[in-house]
Amino acid sequence: MEKMTLRSALAGGAAGLVNGFFGGGGGMILVPMLVDKCGLDQRRAFATSVAIILPLCALSSVIYLLRGGLDVMAALPYLAGGLVGGFVGGKLFQNLNMDWLRRGFALLILYGGVKSLFF
């Protein structure tokens, strides 16, 4: 296996592991790995992460559903809002300054970590 393919597979494996453990969040692992280890620019790393995370989230959802840990009816309102937010975010992403996006992403990761530790 060539070096880039192995790195890519390891990055995907780490994202899948995080997604499986926490039901999401693989992008927090994947974006920095795509930039640092796979050499993608920031914009391409964010876009690629979304494409990779979609099937990982679908698989995690099926597993949680089969094991009785997913309440589909409770998830529907969030899904509707998420679809709208995803569409708007995708449109805004095209014109967003990558420095601001990187800072926002870092703050989101920091917020999630602090919230997980203390709340």
N, C-alpha and C positions, 0 to 999 in steps of 0.2 A: 504494500500500500504506500503510495507516495506521501511525502511529509504533509502537504496541504490537506489531502484527503483525511489523513489520520487526525490532524488538528481539528478539522471540521467535524469529524465524527465524535471526537472528545467533547467539543463545545456543545454539539447537539445532545450528547449523552448527559452532560451536566445539566443542561436546560430541562431535559426530560425528567431527570432525577428530582430536581427542584419542583417541577410541575406535579410530579407524582406525590411527593411528600406534602406539598402545601396547596395543591389544587390550582396552582397558577404561580406566576412570578418567575417563570423560566427566562423571560426577557431580561430580567435584572442580571442574570448570569450571562446570557447569550450576547447581549450588545457589547459589553466590554471585551468578551472573548473574540467576537468577530472583528473588533477593531485591533486589539493587541496581538492576538495569535494568528488570525487569518488575514490581516492586512487590509480589511475593508475600510473605506472612509466612513465617517460617522453617519451620514445620511443613508448610505447603502446598508450599513449595519442595522439601523433602526428598521428600515423597510424589510430587509431579509429576516430579521427577528420575527416580525409579524407573520411572515409567510411560514416560518418554521414552527412558531408557537401554535398556530391554528390547529394542525393535526395533533399536536401534543395535548392541547386543551380538550379536543374532541375525545381523544383516547382516555384521558383522565376522567372526563365527565361520564363516559360509558362505564368505566370501572366503578366510580362512586355510585352511579345509578344502580348497577347490578348488585352492589353490596349494601344498598339501602341508605346510603349517606347523602342522596341528592333529592331535594324537594323541588321538583320541576315547577310547580305552581308558584312557589315563593321566589324562584329565579326569574320568572317571566317579566316582571316590571323592570328588573335590572337589565335584562337582555334588551328590552325595547330602548331604554335609555342608552345602553352601551352601543347599540347599532347607530343611533343618531350621533352620539359622541364620536364613534369611530369614523363615521362619514365626515363630520366636521373636522376632526383632527387630521384625517387624511388630506383634506383640501388645504388646511392651514399649513401642514407639514411642508408643502412644496415651496412656500415662501419664507419659512422660518429660519432665522439665523442659527446656525449649528452651535455656536457658543452658548446661546440662551437655552437651546434645547438640551445640551449636555448639562448645563447647570440645573435646569429644571428636573432632569432625570436624576441627577445626584441628590437633589433635595427630596425627591420622591422616595428614593432608596433610604436616605437618612431618616425621613419621617416614618417609613414602614418599620425600620429597625428600632427606633425609639418607641414607637407605639407597641411593637411586639414585646419589648423588654419590660415596659412599665405599665401597660394598660390591659 
